[in-house]
Amino acid sequence: MSLTLLQKLSMAELPVAVTDGSDVDGLRILKMAGHVRAEIPSPVRTLTGYMQPPALAIAITALGRQMLERFPQLRGSSRS
């Protein structure tokens, strides 16, 4: 879930490299929503399909901080 990823990022020292495919997708959603600033490279075609290079979460925006305040129930939760 993107909000869970936003919570994880809020507790990390940014910038953070994001390597898991589902987390990269979540970061892409957060970036499109304006909640984070991030560098997300395009997937690279390989002989067996596609590979997603690591993305970089640079900062949480003011809008992202507002989301963290509006959904405090996610803070401290153990959901991944």
PDB file of N, CA, C and O in Angstrom:
ATOM      1  N   MET A   1       0.854  -1.182   0.000  1.00  0.00           N
ATOM      2  CA  MET A   1       0.000   0.000   0.000  1.00  0.00           C
ATOM      3  C   MET A   1       0.895   1.239   0.000  1.00  0.00           C
ATOM      4  O   MET A   1       1.904   1.279   0.705  1.00  0.00           O
ATOM      5  N   SER A   2       0.539   2.214  -0.763  1.00  0.00           N
ATOM      6  CA  SER A   2       1.352   3.414  -0.902  1.00  0.00           C
ATOM      7  C   SER A   2       1.476   4.204   0.391  1.00  0.00           C
ATOM      8  O   SER A   2       2.538   4.755   0.677  1.00  0.00           O
ATOM      9  N   LEU A   3       0.399   4.267   1.183  1.00  0.00           N
ATOM     10  CA  LEU A   3       0.481   5.013   2.443  1.00  0.00           C
ATOM     11  C   LEU A   3       1.435   4.335   3.424  1.00  0.00           C
ATOM     12  O   LEU A   3       2.120   5.010   4.193  1.00  0.00           O
ATOM     13  N   THR A   4       1.481   3.014   3.399  1.00  0.00           N
ATOM     14  CA  THR A   4       2.429   2.297   4.253  1.00  0.00           C
ATOM     15  C   THR A   4       3.853   2.625   3.829  1.00  0.00           C
ATOM     16  O   THR A   4       4.723   2.825   4.677  1.00  0.00           O
ATOM     17  N   LEU A   5       4.094   2.682   2.535  1.00  0.00           N
ATOM     18  CA  LEU A   5       5.420   3.050   2.039  1.00  0.00           C
ATOM     19  C   LEU A   5       5.751   4.480   2.441  1.00  0.00           C
ATOM     20  O   LEU A   5       6.889   4.768   2.812  1.00  0.00           O
ATOM     21  N   LEU A   6       4.784   5.370   2.375  1.00  0.00           N
ATOM     22  CA  LEU A   6       5.003   6.757   2.791  1.00  0.00           C
ATOM     23  C   LEU A   6       5.400   6.800   4.266  1.00  0.00           C
ATOM     24  O   LEU A   6       6.283   7.566   4.651  1.00  0.00           O
ATOM     25  N   GLN A   7       4.747   5.976   5.091  1.00  0.00           N
ATOM     26  CA  GLN A   7       5.092   5.895   6.510  1.00  0.00           C
ATOM     27  C   GLN A   7       6.536   5.415   6.687  1.00  0.00           C
ATOM     28  O   GLN A   7       7.292   5.988   7.471  1.00  0.00           O
ATOM     29  N   LYS A   8       6.914   4.366   5.958  1.00  0.00           N
ATOM     30  CA  LYS A   8       8.285   3.845   6.048  1.00  0.00           C
ATOM     31  C   LYS A   8       9.296   4.918   5.651  1.00  0.00           C
ATOM     32  O   LYS A   8      10.328   5.085   6.302  1.00  0.00           O
ATOM     33  N   LEU A   9       8.989   5.637   4.585  1.00  0.00           N
ATOM     34  CA  LEU A   9       9.905   6.683   4.131  1.00  0.00           C
ATOM     35  C   LEU A   9      10.018   7.805   5.154  1.00  0.00           C
ATOM     36  O   LEU A   9      11.083   8.405   5.303  1.00  0.00           O
ATOM     37  N   SER A  10       8.923   8.093   5.864  1.00  0.00           N
ATOM     38  CA  SER A  10       8.945   9.172   6.850  1.00  0.00           C
ATOM     39  C   SER A  10       9.844   8.834   8.033  1.00  0.00           C
ATOM     40  O   SER A  10      10.306   9.732   8.737  1.00  0.00           O
ATOM     41  N   MET A  11      10.094   7.551   8.253  1.00  0.00           N
ATOM     42  CA  MET A  11      10.949   7.127   9.367  1.00  0.00           C
ATOM     43  C   MET A  11      12.392   6.883   8.936  1.00  0.00           C
ATOM     44  O   MET A  11      13.247   6.591   9.771  1.00  0.00           O
ATOM     45  N   ALA A  12      12.663   6.998   7.649  1.00  0.00           N
ATOM     46  CA  ALA A  12      14.003   6.758   7.122  1.00  0.00           C
ATOM     47  C   ALA A  12      14.730   8.070   6.881  1.00  0.00           C
ATOM     48  O   ALA A  12      14.115   9.130   6.758  1.00  0.00           O
ATOM     49  N   GLU A  13      16.035   7.976   6.817  1.00  0.00           N
ATOM     50  CA  GLU A  13      16.840   9.136   6.453  1.00  0.00           C
ATOM     51  C   GLU A  13      16.934   9.171   4.930  1.00  0.00           C
ATOM     52  O   GLU A  13      17.533   8.291   4.313  1.00  0.00           O
ATOM     53  N   LEU A  14      16.338  10.193   4.340  1.00  0.00           N
ATOM     54  CA  LEU A  14      16.298  10.301   2.883  1.00  0.00           C
ATOM     55  C   LEU A  14      17.546  10.982   2.358  1.00  0.00           C
ATOM     56  O   LEU A  14      18.117  11.817   3.060  1.00  0.00           O
ATOM     57  N   PRO A  15      17.985  10.669   1.178  1.00  0.00           N
ATOM     58  CA  PRO A  15      17.390   9.822   0.151  1.00  0.00           C
ATOM     59  C   PRO A  15      17.568   8.334   0.465  1.00  0.00           C
ATOM     60  O   PRO A  15      18.503   7.930   1.156  1.00  0.00           O
ATOM     61  N   VAL A  16      16.637   7.530  -0.068  1.00  0.00           N
ATOM     62  CA  VAL A  16      16.628   6.084   0.128  1.00  0.00           C
ATOM     63  C   VAL A  16      16.467   5.402  -1.216  1.00  0.00           C
ATOM     64  O   VAL A  16      15.624   5.794  -2.023  1.00  0.00           O
ATOM     65  N   ALA A  17      17.278   4.378  -1.457  1.00  0.00           N
ATOM     66  CA  ALA A  17      17.121   3.566  -2.669  1.00  0.00           C
ATOM     67  C   ALA A  17      16.013   2.553  -2.427  1.00  0.00           C
ATOM     68  O   ALA A  17      15.992   1.876  -1.399  1.00  0.00           O
ATOM     69  N   VAL A  18      15.099   2.454  -3.374  1.00  0.00           N
ATOM     70  CA  VAL A  18      13.986   1.512  -3.300  1.00  0.00           C
ATOM     71  C   VAL A  18      14.211   0.469  -4.382  1.00  0.00           C
ATOM     72  O   VAL A  18      14.277   0.802  -5.566  1.00  0.00           O
ATOM     73  N   THR A  19      14.331  -0.796  -3.980  1.00  0.00           N
ATOM     74  CA  THR A  19      14.686  -1.836  -4.942  1.00  0.00           C
ATOM     75  C   THR A  19      13.584  -2.859  -5.191  1.00  0.00           C
ATOM     76  O   THR A  19      13.524  -3.442  -6.274  1.00  0.00           O
ATOM     77  N   ASP A  20      12.717  -3.087  -4.221  1.00  0.00           N
ATOM     78  CA  ASP A  20      11.645  -4.072  -4.388  1.00  0.00           C
ATOM     79  C   ASP A  20      10.643  -3.572  -5.426  1.00  0.00           C
ATOM     80  O   ASP A  20      10.246  -2.407  -5.400  1.00  0.00           O
ATOM     81  N   GLY A  21      10.239  -4.444  -6.330  1.00  0.00           N
ATOM     82  CA  GLY A  21       9.347  -4.045  -7.424  1.00  0.00           C
ATOM     83  C   GLY A  21       8.045  -3.427  -6.958  1.00  0.00           C
ATOM     84  O   GLY A  21       7.604  -2.420  -7.513  1.00  0.00           O
ATOM     85  N   SER A  22       7.416  -4.021  -5.933  1.00  0.00           N
ATOM     86  CA  SER A  22       6.143  -3.462  -5.457  1.00  0.00           C
ATOM     87  C   SER A  22       6.360  -2.121  -4.766  1.00  0.00           C
ATOM     88  O   SER A  22       5.501  -1.242  -4.838  1.00  0.00           O
ATOM     89  N   ASP A  23       7.508  -1.956  -4.092  1.00  0.00           N
ATOM     90  CA  ASP A  23       7.803  -0.662  -3.473  1.00  0.00           C
ATOM     91  C   ASP A  23       8.092   0.404  -4.527  1.00  0.00           C
ATOM     92  O   ASP A  23       7.726   1.567  -4.353  1.00  0.00           O
ATOM     93  N   VAL A  24       8.745   0.012  -5.616  1.00  0.00           N
ATOM     94  CA  VAL A  24       8.988   0.964  -6.713  1.00  0.00           C
ATOM     95  C   VAL A  24       7.651   1.406  -7.302  1.00  0.00           C
ATOM     96  O   VAL A  24       7.463   2.583  -7.610  1.00  0.00           O
ATOM     97  N   ASP A  25       6.724   0.463  -7.458  1.00  0.00           N
ATOM     98  CA  ASP A  25       5.394   0.819  -7.960  1.00  0.00           C
ATOM     99  C   ASP A  25       4.686   1.758  -6.989  1.00  0.00           C
ATOM    100  O   ASP A  25       4.051   2.726  -7.409  1.00  0.00           O
ATOM    101  N   GLY A  26       4.796   1.472  -5.689  1.00  0.00           N
ATOM    102  CA  GLY A  26       4.201   2.347  -4.675  1.00  0.00           C
ATOM    103  C   GLY A  26       4.818   3.731  -4.701  1.00  0.00           C
ATOM    104  O   GLY A  26       4.117   4.732  -4.557  1.00  0.00           O
ATOM    105  N   LEU A  27       6.141   3.789  -4.885  1.00  0.00           N
ATOM    106  CA  LEU A  27       6.830   5.073  -4.965  1.00  0.00           C
ATOM    107  C   LEU A  27       6.369   5.843  -6.194  1.00  0.00           C
ATOM    108  O   LEU A  27       6.220   7.064  -6.149  1.00  0.00           O
ATOM    109  N   ARG A  28       6.146   5.132  -7.282  1.00  0.00           N
ATOM    110  CA  ARG A  28       5.654   5.771  -8.511  1.00  0.00           C
ATOM    111  C   ARG A  28       4.282   6.413  -8.255  1.00  0.00           C
ATOM    112  O   ARG A  28       4.024   7.526  -8.714  1.00  0.00           O
ATOM    113  N   ILE A  29       3.416   5.722  -7.532  1.00  0.00           N
ATOM    114  CA  ILE A  29       2.091   6.250  -7.195  1.00  0.00           C
ATOM    115  C   ILE A  29       2.225   7.471  -6.285  1.00  0.00           C
ATOM    116  O   ILE A  29       1.558   8.483  -6.500  1.00  0.00           O
ATOM    117  N   LEU A  30       3.088   7.376  -5.267  1.00  0.00           N
ATOM    118  CA  LEU A  30       3.299   8.509  -4.357  1.00  0.00           C
ATOM    119  C   LEU A  30       3.835   9.726  -5.117  1.00  0.00           C
ATOM    120  O   LEU A  30       3.445  10.860  -4.837  1.00  0.00           O
ATOM    121  N   LYS A  31       4.719   9.487  -6.066  1.00  0.00           N
ATOM    122  CA  LYS A  31       5.273  10.598  -6.858  1.00  0.00           C
ATOM    123  C   LYS A  31       4.183  11.234  -7.728  1.00  0.00           C
ATOM    124  O   LYS A  31       4.083  12.459  -7.799  1.00  0.00           O
ATOM    125  N   MET A  32       3.368  10.404  -8.387  1.00  0.00           N
ATOM    126  CA  MET A  32       2.295  10.942  -9.230  1.00  0.00           C
ATOM    127  C   MET A  32       1.283  11.734  -8.406  1.00  0.00           C
ATOM    128  O   MET A  32       0.697  12.699  -8.896  1.00  0.00           O
ATOM    129  N   ALA A  33       1.079  11.323  -7.154  1.00  0.00           N
ATOM    130  CA  ALA A  33       0.133  12.025  -6.278  1.00  0.00           C
ATOM    131  C   ALA A  33       0.735  13.286  -5.678  1.00  0.00           C
ATOM    132  O   ALA A  33       0.030  14.071  -5.044  1.00  0.00           O
ATOM    133  N   GLY A  34       2.037  13.486  -5.873  1.00  0.00           N
ATOM    134  CA  GLY A  34       2.692  14.679  -5.341  1.00  0.00           C
ATOM    135  C   GLY A  34       3.108  14.549  -3.889  1.00  0.00           C
ATOM    136  O   GLY A  34       3.360  15.556  -3.229  1.00  0.00           O
ATOM    137  N   HIS A  35       3.186  13.322  -3.377  1.00  0.00           N
ATOM    138  CA  HIS A  35       3.535  13.116  -1.971  1.00  0.00           C
ATOM    139  C   HIS A  35       5.043  12.988  -1.741  1.00  0.00           C
ATOM    140  O   HIS A  35       5.522  13.189  -0.625  1.00  0.00           O
ATOM    141  N   VAL A  36       5.778  12.660  -2.783  1.00  0.00           N
ATOM    142  CA  VAL A  36       7.234  12.532  -2.657  1.00  0.00           C
ATOM    143  C   VAL A  36       7.907  13.099  -3.902  1.00  0.00           C
ATOM    144  O   VAL A  36       7.301  13.229  -4.966  1.00  0.00           O
ATOM    145  N   ARG A  37       9.177  13.429  -3.727  1.00  0.00           N
ATOM    146  CA  ARG A  37      10.042  13.707  -4.874  1.00  0.00           C
ATOM    147  C   ARG A  37      10.903  12.472  -5.025  1.00  0.00           C
ATOM    148  O   ARG A  37      11.504  12.008  -4.056  1.00  0.00           O
ATOM    149  N   ALA A  38      10.969  11.937  -6.233  1.00  0.00           N
ATOM    150  CA  ALA A  38      11.704  10.693  -6.457  1.00  0.00           C
ATOM    151  C   ALA A  38      12.220  10.629  -7.878  1.00  0.00           C
ATOM    152  O   ALA A  38      11.675  11.247  -8.792  1.00  0.00           O
ATOM    153  N   GLU A  39      13.286   9.865  -8.038  1.00  0.00           N
ATOM    154  CA  GLU A  39      13.828   9.555  -9.365  1.00  0.00           C
ATOM    155  C   GLU A  39      13.549   8.084  -9.617  1.00  0.00           C
ATOM    156  O   GLU A  39      14.059   7.216  -8.909  1.00  0.00           O
ATOM    157  N   ILE A  40      12.737   7.808 -10.630  1.00  0.00           N
ATOM    158  CA  ILE A  40      12.346   6.432 -10.923  1.00  0.00           C
ATOM    159  C   ILE A  40      12.711   6.129 -12.368  1.00  0.00           C
ATOM    160  O   ILE A  40      12.057   6.615 -13.291  1.00  0.00           O
ATOM    161  N   PRO A  41      13.750   5.331 -12.567  1.00  0.00           N
ATOM    162  CA  PRO A  41      14.136   5.013 -13.941  1.00  0.00           C
ATOM    163  C   PRO A  41      13.113   4.091 -14.606  1.00  0.00           C
ATOM    164  O   PRO A  41      12.401   3.345 -13.933  1.00  0.00           O
ATOM    165  N   SER A  42      13.056   4.154 -15.902  1.00  0.00           N
ATOM    166  CA  SER A  42      12.167   3.275 -16.661  1.00  0.00           C
ATOM    167  C   SER A  42      12.671   1.843 -16.575  1.00  0.00           C
ATOM    168  O   SER A  42      13.874   1.616 -16.440  1.00  0.00           O
ATOM    169  N   PRO A  43      11.763   0.873 -16.653  1.00  0.00           N
ATOM    170  CA  PRO A  43      12.195  -0.527 -16.692  1.00  0.00           C
ATOM    171  C   PRO A  43      13.085  -0.773 -17.912  1.00  0.00           C
ATOM    172  O   PRO A  43      12.945  -0.120 -18.945  1.00  0.00           O
ATOM    173  N   VAL A  44      13.992  -1.719 -17.767  1.00  0.00           N
ATOM    174  CA  VAL A  44      14.931  -2.061 -18.831  1.00  0.00           C
ATOM    175  C   VAL A  44      14.545  -3.416 -19.393  1.00  0.00           C
ATOM    176  O   VAL A  44      14.364  -4.379 -18.648  1.00  0.00           O
ATOM    177  N   ARG A  45      14.419  -3.488 -20.703  1.00  0.00           N
ATOM    178  CA  ARG A  45      14.069  -4.760 -21.346  1.00  0.00           C
ATOM    179  C   ARG A  45      15.272  -5.691 -21.308  1.00  0.00           C
ATOM    180  O   ARG A  45      16.396  -5.293 -21.615  1.00  0.00           O
ATOM    181  N   THR A  46      15.017  -6.936 -20.926  1.00  0.00           N
ATOM    182  CA  THR A  46      16.062  -7.963 -20.911  1.00  0.00           C
ATOM    183  C   THR A  46      15.623  -9.115 -21.806  1.00  0.00           C
ATOM    184  O   THR A  46      14.533  -9.079 -22.377  1.00  0.00           O
ATOM    185  N   LEU A  47      16.455 -10.122 -21.927  1.00  0.00           N
ATOM    186  CA  LEU A  47      16.103 -11.286 -22.746  1.00  0.00           C
ATOM    187  C   LEU A  47      14.919 -12.055 -22.168  1.00  0.00           C
ATOM    188  O   LEU A  47      14.206 -12.744 -22.897  1.00  0.00           O
ATOM    189  N   THR A  48      14.714 -11.936 -20.866  1.00  0.00           N
ATOM    190  CA  THR A  48      13.633 -12.689 -20.217  1.00  0.00           C
ATOM    191  C   THR A  48      12.441 -11.822 -19.832  1.00  0.00           C
ATOM    192  O   THR A  48      11.511 -12.319 -19.197  1.00  0.00           O
ATOM    193  N   GLY A  49      12.440 -10.566 -20.190  1.00  0.00           N
ATOM    194  CA  GLY A  49      11.326  -9.676 -19.850  1.00  0.00           C
ATOM    195  C   GLY A  49      11.818  -8.277 -19.548  1.00  0.00           C
ATOM    196  O   GLY A  49      12.484  -7.647 -20.369  1.00  0.00           O
ATOM    197  N   TYR A  50      11.481  -7.795 -18.358  1.00  0.00           N
ATOM    198  CA  TYR A  50      11.894  -6.455 -17.935  1.00  0.00           C
ATOM    199  C   TYR A  50      12.509  -6.509 -16.551  1.00  0.00           C
ATOM    200  O   TYR A  50      12.159  -7.363 -15.736  1.00  0.00           O
ATOM    201  N   MET A  51      13.439  -5.582 -16.291  1.00  0.00           N
ATOM    202  CA  MET A  51      14.060  -5.443 -14.990  1.00  0.00           C
ATOM    203  C   MET A  51      13.892  -4.000 -14.548  1.00  0.00           C
ATOM    204  O   MET A  51      14.130  -3.080 -15.331  1.00  0.00           O
ATOM    205  N   GLN A  52      13.486  -3.793 -13.305  1.00  0.00           N
ATOM    206  CA  GLN A  52      13.302  -2.437 -12.788  1.00  0.00           C
ATOM    207  C   GLN A  52      14.559  -2.015 -12.033  1.00  0.00           C
ATOM    208  O   GLN A  52      14.853  -2.578 -10.978  1.00  0.00           O
ATOM    209  N   PRO A  53      15.309  -1.039 -12.548  1.00  0.00           N
ATOM    210  CA  PRO A  53      16.443  -0.513 -11.790  1.00  0.00           C
ATOM    211  C   PRO A  53      15.944   0.138 -10.498  1.00  0.00           C
ATOM    212  O   PRO A  53      14.786   0.549 -10.426  1.00  0.00           O
ATOM    213  N   PRO A  54      16.796   0.238  -9.481  1.00  0.00           N
ATOM    214  CA  PRO A  54      16.383   0.866  -8.225  1.00  0.00           C
ATOM    215  C   PRO A  54      15.916   2.306  -8.433  1.00  0.00           C
ATOM    216  O   PRO A  54      16.426   3.030  -9.287  1.00  0.00           O
ATOM    217  N   ALA A  55      14.939   2.691  -7.631  1.00  0.00           N
ATOM    218  CA  ALA A  55      14.436   4.067  -7.639  1.00  0.00           C
ATOM    219  C   ALA A  55      15.020   4.783  -6.430  1.00  0.00           C
ATOM    220  O   ALA A  55      15.517   4.143  -5.504  1.00  0.00           O
ATOM    221  N   LEU A  56      14.959   6.100  -6.440  1.00  0.00           N
ATOM    222  CA  LEU A  56      15.507   6.892  -5.349  1.00  0.00           C
ATOM    223  C   LEU A  56      14.422   7.815  -4.802  1.00  0.00           C
ATOM    224  O   LEU A  56      13.940   8.710  -5.497  1.00  0.00           O
ATOM    225  N   ALA A  57      14.050   7.583  -3.554  1.00  0.00           N
ATOM    226  CA  ALA A  57      13.117   8.476  -2.859  1.00  0.00           C
ATOM    227  C   ALA A  57      13.954   9.614  -2.291  1.00  0.00           C
ATOM    228  O   ALA A  57      14.816   9.392  -1.441  1.00  0.00           O
ATOM    229  N   ILE A  58      13.700  10.829  -2.761  1.00  0.00           N
ATOM    230  CA  ILE A  58      14.532  11.976  -2.392  1.00  0.00           C
ATOM    231  C   ILE A  58      13.972  12.731  -1.198  1.00  0.00           C
ATOM    232  O   ILE A  58      14.709  13.054  -0.268  1.00  0.00           O
ATOM    233  N   ALA A  59      12.673  13.016  -1.216  1.00  0.00           N
ATOM    234  CA  ALA A  59      12.080  13.822  -0.131  1.00  0.00           C
ATOM    235  C   ALA A  59      10.575  13.591  -0.080  1.00  0.00           C
ATOM    236  O   ALA A  59       9.953  13.203  -1.068  1.00  0.00           O
ATOM    237  N   ILE A  60      10.010  13.838   1.088  1.00  0.00           N
ATOM    238  CA  ILE A  60       8.555  13.846   1.254  1.00  0.00           C
ATOM    239  C   ILE A  60       8.116  15.294   1.123  1.00  0.00           C
ATOM    240  O   ILE A  60       8.668  16.182   1.773  1.00  0.00           O
ATOM    241  N   THR A  61       7.126  15.526   0.284  1.00  0.00           N
ATOM    242  CA  THR A  61       6.656  16.890   0.040  1.00  0.00           C
ATOM    243  C   THR A  61       5.733  17.357   1.172  1.00  0.00           C
ATOM    244  O   THR A  61       5.371  16.579   2.055  1.00  0.00           O
ATOM    245  N   ALA A  62       5.366  18.622   1.128  1.00  0.00           N
ATOM    246  CA  ALA A  62       4.423  19.166   2.112  1.00  0.00           C
ATOM    247  C   ALA A  62       3.091  18.424   2.039  1.00  0.00           C
ATOM    248  O   ALA A  62       2.465  18.162   3.066  1.00  0.00           O
ATOM    249  N   LEU A  63       2.661  18.088   0.830  1.00  0.00           N
ATOM    250  CA  LEU A  63       1.423  17.332   0.664  1.00  0.00           C
ATOM    251  C   LEU A  63       1.558  15.934   1.284  1.00  0.00           C
ATOM    252  O   LEU A  63       0.622  15.430   1.905  1.00  0.00           O
ATOM    253  N   GLY A  64       2.708  15.330   1.111  1.00  0.00           N
ATOM    254  CA  GLY A  64       2.960  14.031   1.726  1.00  0.00           C
ATOM    255  C   GLY A  64       2.930  14.116   3.242  1.00  0.00           C
ATOM    256  O   GLY A  64       2.409  13.216   3.900  1.00  0.00           O
ATOM    257  N   ARG A  65       3.480  15.183   3.807  1.00  0.00           N
ATOM    258  CA  ARG A  65       3.441  15.389   5.269  1.00  0.00           C
ATOM    259  C   ARG A  65       1.998  15.555   5.743  1.00  0.00           C
ATOM    260  O   ARG A  65       1.635  15.068   6.813  1.00  0.00           O
ATOM    261  N   GLN A  66       1.176  16.241   4.947  1.00  0.00           N
ATOM    262  CA  GLN A  66      -0.243  16.373   5.307  1.00  0.00           C
ATOM    263  C   GLN A  66      -0.922  15.011   5.330  1.00  0.00           C
ATOM    264  O   GLN A  66      -1.744  14.746   6.207  1.00  0.00           O
ATOM    265  N   MET A  67      -0.589  14.152   4.384  1.00  0.00           N
ATOM    266  CA  MET A  67      -1.167  12.805   4.368  1.00  0.00           C
ATOM    267  C   MET A  67      -0.749  12.025   5.610  1.00  0.00           C
ATOM    268  O   MET A  67      -1.552  11.288   6.183  1.00  0.00           O
ATOM    269  N   LEU A  68       0.489  12.183   6.019  1.00  0.00           N
ATOM    270  CA  LEU A  68       0.958  11.502   7.230  1.00  0.00           C
ATOM    271  C   LEU A  68       0.181  11.974   8.455  1.00  0.00           C
ATOM    272  O   LEU A  68      -0.106  11.181   9.352  1.00  0.00           O
ATOM    273  N   GLU A  69      -0.158  13.256   8.495  1.00  0.00           N
ATOM    274  CA  GLU A  69      -0.933  13.793   9.616  1.00  0.00           C
ATOM    275  C   GLU A  69      -2.383  13.313   9.571  1.00  0.00           C
ATOM    276  O   GLU A  69      -2.995  13.095  10.617  1.00  0.00           O
ATOM    277  N   ARG A  70      -2.933  13.147   8.377  1.00  0.00           N
ATOM    278  CA  ARG A  70      -4.338  12.742   8.237  1.00  0.00           C
ATOM    279  C   ARG A  70      -4.560  11.268   8.499  1.00  0.00           C
ATOM    280  O   ARG A  70      -5.672  10.859   8.834  1.00  0.00           O
ATOM    281  N   PHE A  71      -3.526  10.468   8.354  1.00  0.00           N
ATOM    282  CA  PHE A  71      -3.645   9.028   8.565  1.00  0.00           C
ATOM    283  C   PHE A  71      -2.666   8.554   9.632  1.00  0.00           C
ATOM    284  O   PHE A  71      -1.791   7.735   9.351  1.00  0.00           O
ATOM    285  N   PRO A  72      -2.808   9.065  10.859  1.00  0.00           N
ATOM    286  CA  PRO A  72      -1.867   8.701  11.920  1.00  0.00           C
ATOM    287  C   PRO A  72      -2.000   7.251  12.361  1.00  0.00           C
ATOM    288  O   PRO A  72      -1.072   6.714  12.967  1.00  0.00           O
ATOM    289  N   GLN A  73      -3.134   6.594  12.076  1.00  0.00           N
ATOM    290  CA  GLN A  73      -3.320   5.215  12.505  1.00  0.00           C
ATOM    291  C   GLN A  73      -2.299   4.280  11.863  1.00  0.00           C
ATOM    292  O   GLN A  73      -2.064   3.186  12.376  1.00  0.00           O
ATOM    293  N   LEU A  74      -1.694   4.687  10.760  1.00  0.00           N
ATOM    294  CA  LEU A  74      -0.677   3.857  10.139  1.00  0.00           C
ATOM    295  C   LEU A  74       0.657   3.980  10.863  1.00  0.00           C
ATOM    296  O   LEU A  74       1.488   3.076  10.766  1.00  0.00           O
ATOM    297  N   ARG A  75       0.880   5.055  11.572  1.00  0.00           N
ATOM    298  CA  ARG A  75       2.137   5.244  12.297  1.00  0.00           C
ATOM    299  C   ARG A  75       2.264   4.170  13.353  1.00  0.00           C
ATOM    300  O   ARG A  75       1.332   3.915  14.115  1.00  0.00           O
ATOM    301  N   GLY A  76       3.422   3.545  13.391  1.00  0.00           N
ATOM    302  CA  GLY A  76       3.673   2.543  14.409  1.00  0.00           C
ATOM    303  C   GLY A  76       3.009   1.208  14.126  1.00  0.00           C
ATOM    304  O   GLY A  76       3.177   0.266  14.901  1.00  0.00           O
ATOM    305  N   SER A  77       2.263   1.102  13.044  1.00  0.00           N
ATOM    306  CA  SER A  77       1.629  -0.186  12.745  1.00  0.00           C
ATOM    307  C   SER A  77       2.678  -1.129  12.191  1.00  0.00           C
ATOM    308  O   SER A  77       3.693  -0.690  11.652  1.00  0.00           O
ATOM    309  N   SER A  78       2.439  -2.404  12.319  1.00  0.00           N
ATOM    310  CA  SER A  78       3.402  -3.391  11.843  1.00  0.00           C
ATOM    311  C   SER A  78       3.066  -3.902  10.458  1.00  0.00           C
ATOM    312  O   SER A  78       3.683  -4.855   9.984  1.00  0.00           O
ATOM    313  N   ARG A  79       2.081  -3.273   9.790  1.00  0.00           N
ATOM    314  CA  ARG A  79       1.735  -3.702   8.433  1.00  0.00           C
ATOM    315  C   ARG A  79       2.849  -3.358   7.465  1.00  0.00           C
ATOM    316  O   ARG A  79       3.494  -2.317   7.591  1.00  0.00           O
ATOM    317  N   SER A  80       3.073  -4.234   6.498  1.00  0.00           N
ATOM    318  CA  SER A  80       4.107  -3.976   5.495  1.00  0.00           C
ATOM    319  C   SER A  80       3.505  -3.694   4.155  1.00  0.00           C
ATOM    320  O   SER A  80       4.230  -3.455   3.190  1.00  0.00           O
TER     321      SER A  80
END
